[in-house]
Amino acid sequence: MPPRHPRPKKLNKYDNLSKPQAEFDFHDKGLLRESDMRNLADEFLEECERRKLTKVLFITGKGLHSKMGMPIIKPFLKKYLQGLPFVLRVYEGRTDRGGSGTLEVVMKF
């Protein structure tokens, strides 16, 4: 009897449509003030606009290593992004993309 090969994972044919086109990771950026977070996000979003990307992922982390053990970047970033005129939607990333340590952003340019 020939050896059995594991079945390939069944793919959702629509999964690719929802994947972020780029990501920005706030890890290893050091201690950030709100102005730093805003500037980093703006630079990334400007690049996304130049590339005509409409869905991106921000990796914020869960805040487990912050001084108070509470997230700082994610709440600030979510509020900031929701106030931008070209942002259609901001929501917590899917579990397989980092879940509560991420934000997915849908934009119109």
N, C-alpha and C positions, 0 to 999 in steps of 0.2 A: 504494500500500500504506500503510495507516495506521501511525503510529509505534507501536513496541512499548513497552509499559509494563513496568517491572520487576515481577516476581511479588512479591506480598507474602510476607514471611517466614512459613513455616508455623509455626503456634503449637501447642504441646503443650497439649491441653485440660486437663491436670492441673497445668500450671506455676503457675497462679494459686493453687492450693491450698497450695503450698509457700512462697509469698512471705512475707517478714517483714511484719508489720503496722505496725511502727514501727522507727526506728533512732536510735542515739545515736552521735555522732561525737566522739572524743577529740581530734581535731586542733584546734589553736588554743586549747587549754585551758591552755597554759603548762606549766611544770615541775610535775609532780605527784608527791606522796608517795603511799605505799600508802593512807593514810587518805583522801586526796583522791579517789583512784580508787574506793575503796569507797563514799564518800559520794555521788559522782556517779552511780555504778551504782545505788545504793540509791534515790536520788531518782527516777531514770528507771524503775526496776522498780516503785516504788510507784505512779507514774502509769500504768504498764501494767496493774497490778492493778486500779486504779480503772476503767480503760477495758476491762477483761476481755480483754486481748490475751494470746495464748498463744505467739506466735512473734515474736522481735525480732532485730535485727541490731546488734551493737556494732562500730563502725569504730575499730580500734585503731591502724592503721598498721602498717608492717612493721618499724619500729625503725631505719630507715636513718639517721635524724638524731639518734639518741640518742648519749650520750657515748661509749659503747663500740661503737656500731654494731650493737648487739644489741637485740632487742625487750625491753621492760620491761613495758609495759602488758598485752599479750596473755597472757603466761604467768601474771602475777599474777591478772588478771581471770578467766582460765579456771579456775584453781584455786579462786578465791573463789566463782565462780558454781556450780561443781560441788558445793560444800559447802552450798548453800542448799536447804532442804527442799522448796521448790516448783519447783525446776529439775529437769526430767526429762532434758534432754540439752544438751550444749554441744559444738559442733564448728566446724571451720573453714568459713567461708562458701564458697559456690560461686564459681567463677572470675569469673562475670559480676556478682558482688556484691562483689568485692574480694579474693577468695581468701585468701591467707595474711595479709592485713592486716585480716581481719574474724573475728568469732565470731558464729555463729547460735545462738540459745538458744530451746529449747522449754520452756514452763512449764505448770504446772497451778495454777489459782487456784480 
